[in-house]
Structure formats: structure tokens, C-alpha cells
């Protein structure tokens, strides 16, 4: 039975664009349809920078009702609508003010795919998020349906508003497939992540085998049972990295400090956001201790707030402190929260342009990487090469 492939690349036109989504289509188009699908033959539908949500829905619905395996490749950026705060795939005419009417609601993907036979649908995603959407995603993992296998990444906001990123994950997928052989999707995913190197350490990794997703709500993250789901980013944990499809939106309480912090970030009041988070961090330290989950949560919030403010030095330093605190509290070197903290420190370190703090923090990061190598090969080697270049520049 032939398979079906839907290639969807979408991003806004103009200054709101975060990723050059359509640039991946020529690379994917060079892959034989059967390899894209993993079947003997396949039908391929390509959507490049579509204008209308209904046009995308029509193509998705047709693909969803086709017999045989379905593989959907989605490259683009996510935006939240201002009314319901639900994620949408931004289309060519989408702006932050019009996303509810011009964007493609992500839950339409879930609804169109929900009746497909489990084990026949695979989503490969390379998505980018602005600060507001990234904050939402740390509290509400992306729901792509329970019967689909979902693999990919969501990249955090760029360090510069002038930066238009490349869809590096999807280009890596396409490059691997151009060899003419499609490995099992889990291996394909891991190989693509490995090709991203240190540039991908700050990403939210999506990896959910569809057949393995149970019915009913997923468990909350085991090491943060008392914390309310925040509206600002948390460090990734196992539930976020491997189970990103099951948590829906919720109504925030008016007195939730995360709401005030998110509002401050959206308004560009980064100092006020950090000051409020610092107050709650100190209160958590006094009440529960510096190594408590409550205090570490607020430290992680402040690390991401520094990223939003364009201060990679402070962000890296804070993530290093979080990792050291978790290790000092006896957490294992391969614990998801420990690995995530070191990964994010590594990512932010790579954004530092000043050689002096880069050398200082790089030495500390190398020491942590020697203990916490993470799940991607070559992380410590990358740091050592970069440190060697920094030493050359200073001599």
C-alpha cells in the first residue's frame, strides 16, 4: 500500500519571521518519495508558505483520510493567539495581532489525525517560537494527538530580533534521507539531533512514539510535584523532552506570579521580570532551602529570563549554578533536570560574544561536561575546541 507525505513549510513575511521555513523544501524535494514515506511508493503533497488556514486544513484532511502510512513534515514557527492563548502555526500573512484569524491552529492537526489507525502516522517537526510562545510551551507541552508518533524540536527565541534562523533540524533530516535509505524514525531523529551539535542544546526536544502513548492524562514531572505549571520557561525534564503531547491549556489564577512575569517580558520590562522572580527565589530559599525544588525552579526561571533579555552571560552562569546545585544535592549525573541545566548552559555559552567571560564560564562548563556528558556525543570536545580558540585569540 502506498504511503502519503505532506511537506508543510510556513513562516510569516516580514519582520515577524523567525525561521526561513521554505528553504528546507528543495532539500526535502530531492529525497525520493518512497524514502520520505518509508514505503515502496508514496504520494507527496507540498505546501510552501501557504496563505490561508483553510487551504492547509484541506490538504491535511485529504492526507489524513488516505489509506496507508502518513508522514507529515512541518517546518515553521508557533505563535499564540491573544484571546485563547493557543498555539498556531504562523502562515505567510500571520502577525502577532492577527494570528487567531490568519494562523493555522495546532489543535486542528490533532483533530484531523485522531481517528487514524495508531502506528500509521508520524510527525517530524522543526518549529521555532517567540518569547511568549516559548514561555507557554514550558507550561503546556505541544499536543499533537495520542495516536501519532512525534519527533523533532522546538527552538527557543533567537538572541537577536534581526536573526532569521535556518530549519537546521529538518535540513539534517533531509540530508540523511538523501542517502536513499530511511532508518527507523527514532534513529533518524537522534541522528538529526547529533548533527545540530551545540546549536541544539537549548531546544525543546520532541520524541513520542505514537504506539507507546497511553490513554488518559500523562503523569506530571516526577521531580516537581508541588510546583504550579508556570507561564515562563522551565528547564526541560523527562516529561517535557519525551512526552510533549498530552497537557492542555489551563486557566491561570490571577495571583500567579508567573503571569505577571510573562506580562513584563512581553512588555520588554526585563529588569522588572527578573526582580519579581528574584523575590520569589529568595522566599523559596528561606522557606525550603537553596537546593530545594522550589528555589531551583525560580533560578531556572531567572536563567531563561536572562536569555529573553539578551544576556547569555547571566543565563549561562545561572544554568551552571543550577546544575551544580542539583549535583550537590545528590541528583544523578544523568538525571533529566541535571542534563537539561548543563545543555542550556552550553547553549547560552555559545551565544557569548565577549572572549573574557566566555573563557571564564567555558572552564566551568568543561568541568561540568566532564561529569555530565549529556546524550549527544562530542559535547565536551566542542567546549575544549572553543576554549582553545579563545586562548589563541587572547595570546
C-alpha positions in Angstrom: 0.0 0.0 0.0 1.5 3.4 -0.9 2.2 6.0 1.7 1.4 9.6 1.9 3.7 12.5 2.6 2.7 16.1 3.5 5.5 18.7 3.4 4.4 21.9 5.1 6.7 24.8 5.4 5.3 28.1 6.7 6.5 31.4 8.2 5.3 35.0 8.2 6.5 37.5 5.6 8.3 40.5 7.1 9.9 41.4 10.4 8.0 38.8 12.4 9.7 35.9 10.6 11.9 33.8 12.9 12.8 31.0 10.5 13.3 30.6 6.8 11.0 27.6 6.7 10.6 27.3 2.9 14.4 26.9 2.5 14.1 23.3 3.5 11.7 22.3 0.8 14.2 22.0 -2.1 16.3 19.7 0.1 13.3 17.5 1.0 12.1 17.6 -2.6 15.4 16.0 -3.6 14.5 12.9 -1.5 12.7 10.1 -3.3 9.0 9.9 -2.2 9.4 6.3 -1.1 12.3 7.3 1.2 10.3 10.2 2.7 7.5 7.8 3.4 9.4 4.7 4.3 7.1 2.7 1.9 7.6 1.2 -1.5 5.7 4.0 -3.2 4.3 7.3 -1.9 2.2 10.4 -2.9 3.8 13.7 -1.9 1.9 16.9 -1.3 4.0 20.1 -0.8 2.7 23.3 0.8 5.2 26.2 0.6 4.3 29.4 2.6 0.5 28.9 2.4 -1.7 32.0 2.9 -5.0 30.6 4.1 -5.6 28.3 7.1 -8.4 26.6 5.3 -6.1 25.6 2.4 -3.8 23.9 4.8 -6.8 22.2 6.5 -8.0 20.9 3.2 -4.6 19.4 2.4 -4.2 17.9 5.8 -7.7 16.4 5.8 -7.1 14.8 2.5 -3.8 13.3 3.7 -5.3 12.1 7.0 -8.0 10.2 5.1 -5.6 8.5 2.7 -5.0 4.8 3.4 -1.6 3.6 4.4 1.2 5.2 6.4 1.2 9.0 6.6 4.3 11.1 7.3 3.9 14.9 7.9 6.9 17.1 7.8 6.2 20.6 9.4 8.7 23.4 9.4 7.8 26.9 10.7 7.1 28.9 13.8 4.5 29.0 16.5 2.5 32.0 17.8 -0.1 32.3 20.4 -3.4 33.9 19.7 -4.2 36.8 22.1 -7.6 35.6 23.1 -7.3 32.0 24.0 -3.5 31.7 24.2 -3.5 28.6 22.0 -0.6 27.8 19.6 -0.9 28.4 15.9 1.4 27.6 13.0 2.1 31.1 11.6 1.3 31.3 7.9 2.6 33.9 5.3 0.2 36.7 6.4 0.2 36.0 10.1 1.2 38.6 12.6 1.0 38.5 16.4 -2.2 40.6 16.2 -3.9 38.5 13.6 -2.8 35.0 14.4 -6.2 33.8 15.5 -7.6 34.5 12.0 -4.6 34.0 9.8 -2.6 31.3 11.6 -3.3 27.5 11.5 -4.5 26.3 14.9 -2.2 23.5 16.1 -5.2 21.6 17.6 -6.5 21.2 14.1 -3.6 18.8 13.4 -4.6 16.8 16.5 -8.2 16.7 15.5 -7.6 15.7 11.9 -5.2 12.9 12.8 -7.0 11.5 15.9 -9.1 8.9 14.0 -6.2 7.4 12.1 -5.1 3.9 13.0 -2.4 4.0 15.7 1.1 3.3 14.4 0.4 4.7 10.9 1.1 8.4 11.5 4.4 10.1 12.0 5.0 13.8 12.5 8.5 15.3 12.1 8.6 18.9 13.4 11.1 21.7 13.2 9.5 24.6 14.9 10.6 28.0 16.3 9.0 30.1 19.0 9.0 33.7 20.1 9.4 34.6 23.8 5.7 34.5 24.6 5.1 31.1 22.9 8.3 29.6 24.4 7.0 30.6 27.9 3.7 29.0 27.2 5.3 25.8 25.9 7.3 25.3 29.1 4.0 25.0 30.9 1.8 23.5 28.2 3.6 20.9 26.1 2.5 20.8 22.5 -0.5 18.5 21.9 -0.2 16.7 18.6 -2.5 13.8 19.4 -2.2 10.5 21.1 -2.1 8.2 18.1 0.8 9.9 16.2 4.5 9.4 16.6 6.0 12.9 17.1 9.7 13.7 16.7 11.6 16.9 16.3 12.5 20.1 18.1 11.2 23.5 19.1 13.9 26.1 19.1 13.9 29.0 21.6 13.7 32.7 20.7 16.8 33.9 18.8 19.3 36.1 20.7 18.7 38.9 18.2 15.4 40.1 16.8 17.1 40.6 13.5 18.1 36.9 13.2 16.2 34.6 10.9 17.1 31.1 11.7 17.6 28.1 9.4 15.5 25.0 9.9 18.6 23.1 10.8 16.9 20.0 12.3 14.7 19.4 9.2 17.6 20.0 6.9 19.5 17.4 8.8 16.6 15.0 8.4 16.5 15.7 4.6 20.3 15.3 4.3 20.2 11.9 6.0 17.3 10.8 3.8 19.1 11.8 0.6 21.4 8.9 1.1 18.5 6.8 -0.2 17.7 4.9 3.0 15.3 5.8 5.8 16.4 4.5 9.1 13.8 3.8 11.8 12.3 7.1 12.8 13.8 7.1 16.3 17.3 6.7 14.8 16.6 9.3 12.2 15.6 11.7 14.9 18.7 11.0 17.0 21.0 11.3 14.0 19.5 14.7 13.1 19.9 16.0 16.7 23.5 14.8 16.7 24.1 16.9 13.5 22.8 20.0 15.3 25.7 19.9 17.8 25.8 22.6 20.4 23.4 24.7 18.5 20.6 22.4 19.6 21.3 22.2 23.3 18.8 24.9 24.1 15.9 23.2 22.1 12.8 21.6 23.5 13.2 18.0 22.1 10.1 16.2 20.9 10.2 12.4 20.9 7.0 10.5 21.4 6.5 7.0 19.8 2.8 7.1 18.9 2.0 3.5 19.8 3.6 3.9 23.2 1.4 6.8 24.4 -1.2 5.6 26.9 -4.8 6.8 27.1 -5.6 9.2 29.8 -3.5 12.1 31.2 0.2 11.7 31.4 1.9 11.9 34.8 3.2 15.3 35.9 7.0 15.7 36.1 8.2 13.5 39.0 10.7 15.9 40.5 8.4 18.9 40.5 5.2 17.6 42.1 4.4 20.7 44.2 5.0 23.4 41.6 2.2 25.1 39.6 2.7 25.0 35.9 4.4 28.3 35.2 3.9 30.8 32.4 7.7 31.2 31.9 10.2 28.6 30.8 11.3 25.8 33.0 14.4 23.6 32.4 13.3 20.6 30.3 12.7 17.3 32.1 11.7 13.8 31.1 8.1 14.6 30.7 8.8 17.7 28.6 11.5 16.1 26.5 9.8 12.7 25.8 6.1 13.3 26.5 5.1 16.5 24.8 1.7 15.7 23.5 -0.7 15.4 26.4 -1.0 18.5 28.5 -3.7 21.0 27.5 -4.1 24.7 28.4 -5.4 25.7 31.8 -6.8 28.9 33.3 -4.2 30.8 35.3 -5.0 32.2 38.7 -5.0 36.0 38.9 -2.4 35.9 41.7 0.0 33.6 39.9 3.4 35.4 39.8 4.3 33.7 36.5 1.5 35.6 34.8 2.9 39.0 36.0 6.4 37.9 34.9 5.2 36.8 31.5 3.5 40.2 31.0 6.6 42.0 32.0 8.7 40.1 29.4 6.1 40.7 26.7 6.3 44.4 27.5 10.1 44.4 27.4 10.4 45.1 31.1 13.1 42.5 31.6 14.6 44.1 34.8 11.1 44.1 36.4 10.5 40.4 35.4 13.9 39.4 36.9 13.3 41.4 40.1 10.0 39.7 40.7 11.4 36.2 40.0 14.3 37.0 42.4 11.9 37.9 45.2 10.2 34.5 44.8 13.5 32.8 44.6 14.7 34.3 47.9 11.4 33.5 49.5 11.7 29.9 48.4 15.3 29.7 49.7 14.2 31.0 53.1 11.2 28.6 53.3 12.7 25.5 51.7 16.5 25.8 51.3 18.7 26.8 48.4 18.8 23.3 46.9 15.0 22.8 47.1 13.0 22.3 44.0 11.0 25.4 44.8 14.2 27.5 44.9 15.7 25.8 41.8 12.6 26.4 39.9 12.9 30.2 40.3 16.6 30.0 39.5 15.7 28.3 36.2 13.1 30.9 35.5 15.7 33.6 36.0 18.1 31.8 33.7 15.5 31.9 30.9 14.6 35.5 31.7 18.2 36.4 31.1 18.0 34.6 27.8 14.9 36.7 26.9 16.8 39.8 27.9 19.7 39.0 25.6 22.2 38.4 28.4 23.8 35.0 27.6 26.5 35.5 30.2 24.0 35.8 33.1 21.9 33.0 31.6 24.8 30.6 31.3 26.1 31.5 34.7 22.7 30.8 36.3 22.2 27.5 34.5 25.7 26.4 35.6 24.7 27.2 39.2 21.5 25.2 38.9 23.4 22.2 37.6 26.0 22.4 40.4 23.2 22.8 43.0 21.4 19.7 41.7 24.6 17.6 41.6 25.5 18.9 45.1 22.0 17.8 46.3 22.8 14.2 45.2 21.0 14.1 41.9 22.4 11.7 39.3 24.6 13.0 36.5 22.1 11.5 34.0 19.1 12.9 35.7 17.0 14.8 33.1 17.0 18.0 35.2 20.8 17.9 35.5 21.4 17.2 31.9 18.9 19.9 30.9 20.7 22.5 33.0 24.1 21.7 31.5 22.7 21.6 28.0 21.1 25.0 28.4 24.3 26.4 30.0 26.2 25.0 26.9 23.7 26.6 24.5 23.9 30.0 26.2 27.7 29.8 26.4 27.8 29.5 22.6 25.9 32.9 22.4 28.6 34.8 24.4 30.5 37.2 22.2 32.9 38.6 24.8 36.0 36.4 25.0 36.7 37.1 28.7 33.5 35.8 30.2 33.4 33.0 27.5 36.8 31.8 28.8 35.8 32.0 32.4 32.4 30.3 32.0 33.8 27.8 29.5 36.3 26.4 32.0 33.5 25.8 34.5 31.3 24.4 31.8 34.0 22.0 30.7 34.3 20.7 34.3 30.6 20.1 34.4 30.6 18.4 31.0 33.3 16.0 32.2 30.8 14.9 34.8 27.6 15.3 32.8 28.3 14.4 29.1 24.7 14.5 28.1 23.1 12.5 25.4 24.8 13.9 22.4 28.3 12.8 21.5 31.1 15.3 21.3 29.8 18.0 23.8 33.0 18.1 25.8 35.2 18.1 22.7 33.2 21.0 21.4 33.9 23.1 24.5 37.6 22.2 24.6 37.9 23.2 20.9 36.2 26.5 21.5 38.3 27.2 24.6 41.4 26.5 22.6 40.4 29.1 20.0 39.6 31.6 22.8 43.0 31.1 24.3 44.6 31.7 20.8 42.6 35.0 20.5 43.9 36.2 23.9 47.6 35.4 23.2 
